[in-house]
Amino acid sequence: MSEEHTFDDVVREHGPMIARIAASHEARPHLAEELVQDIWFAVWRALPAFRGDSSLRSFVARIAGNRAATHVAKAVRAPKSDEVDDALPAPGDDPETVAVAQDGHERLLAAVRALPLVSRQVVTLTLEGFGPGEIASALGITANAVSIRLSRAKDHLRNTMGDHQ
């Protein structure tokens, strides 16, 4: 790890991305937070081995994607359970606007979570502003495979969300 990148710097710089990657793979807030913590632990452990072969952002995103994929695989094997969410939404200036925006955000996250894992990873990194080359590097695939997966994922999302736009 370069001395110019402390773990605290990495957390500050990439924290929002990690939170969004976790949220795109886990719907339940407490489990998404556990996933975030698991990702940070993995980043902390791997950071000394960072050689600079890719950008630090890609390095962190690759770790996050791998941990998220492991989390999804474990969740698929676990027995299903329904939990009651006791959290109440915070009051806002315009409750209707807040509710509509929140509903749209939740529908998008649900649609992204419904994608096959390989598509979900590409979409999540695209939404984070990664280019095809960076995504290819982070996922260990070709840029062409990224483009194909992204195109299929966009078609699926359009079909899923098309009538509610």
N, C-alpha and C positions, 0 to 999 in steps of 0.2 A: 504494500500500500504506500502510496506517495505520502510524504510527511505533510504535504499541504492539504490533505483530506483527512480530517479527524472523523471519527464515527459521528460525533455531534453535528459536524458540517454535513455529512451524508444524510443524517436524519432530517435536518432542517431543509436541505435542498430537495430531497426525494420523498419526504413524508406524505405529502398530498397524493403523489402518484401511487405509493404503496397502499394508502387507504382506499383509493379508487379501485385498484386492482383487487384488493380483498373484497370490497363491496360488490364487485362484478362477479365474484365467485361464491359469495355467501350472503344470503338474504337476512339472516338473523343477526341483529347488531352485536350481541355479545359474542357470537361465534366469529363474526367478521373481525372484531377487536382481538380475539385470540389468534386469528390468522395473521393479523398485522404483527402481533408480538412474535409469532413464530417466524415470520418473514424477517423481522429485524434481528432476531437471534441468529438466523442463518446468514444474514448479511454481515453481522458482527464477526461471526466465525470465519467467513470467507474473505473478508476484506484484506487481511494480511497477504493473501495469495493473489490479489489483484495485480496483474502484470501490465495492464494498459493495452492489451491486445485489442480491446474495444473501448468505447467510451464508458465512463463510470456509470452513466445513466443506463446504458444497455446491460452492463454487468449486474446492476441492482435489479433491473426489470427481468432479467433472465432468472435470477434467484427467486424473485417474487412469483413469476409464472410457474416455476417448478414447484414451489411450495403450495401455490394455489391449486395446481393440478393434483398434487398429493392429497390436499385437503378434500377436493371434490371426489377423488377416488375412495377415500375413507368414508365420506358421507354417503356415497352410493351403496357401499357395503353395510352401513349401519341401518338398524331398523328405523322405520319412519315413525315420527311422533309429532303430534300437533301441540304447539305451545301457544299460550295466550299472551299477547303483547300488552302489558299494562301501561306502556308509555303513552302519554297524551301529547299531542302536538302543541308546541308553544304558540301562544296567541301572537298574531301579527297585525299589521296595520290594515290589511285587506284579506280577511280569511278566505274569501272565494279564490282570489288570485293565488294565494299560498297553496290552497288545496288543489287547484288545477295544476300548478307547477309541480307539486309533490306527486300528484297522481301520474303525470307524464313521466317524471323521473323514475318513479317506481315501475311503471309499465315498461320503460326502456330497459331498466335493470333486469326486470323479469324476462324480457325478450332476449337480452344478452345472455342471461343465465341459462336460458333454454337452448341456446346454440350448442352444437357439439363442441367439446373442449378445444379441439384444434382451431375452430373458427372463433371461439370466445377469446382465446389468447390473442389472435391477430386483431380482432375488433378492439379489445381492451387497450392494446399497445397503440393502435391507430388513434383511438380517442385520447390517448396521452400525448399525441403529437409526434410519435415515432414515424419515420419514413420507412419504406419497404426494405431498404438495405439494413437499417437499424433493427427492424423486426426480424429479418432473416438472421442477423447475427445473434440476437437475443434468443431466438428459438432453435437455432441450429438447422435452418432450412434455407432453400434458395429464395431469392427475391421473387422469382416467377411463382413459386409455390405460395408465397405471401399474397401476391396479386390474385391468384385463383381462389384462395381461401377467403380473402376479403370480398371478392365479387360475389361468391356464393353466400357469404354471411349477410351482405347488404341485401341481396334478393330475399333471403329468409326474413330479415328484419322488416323490409318493405311489406312483405306479405303478412307478417304478424301484426304490424302496427299501422298498416295502410289505411284502415277504415277509422282510425282514431286520431289522425294527424291534425 
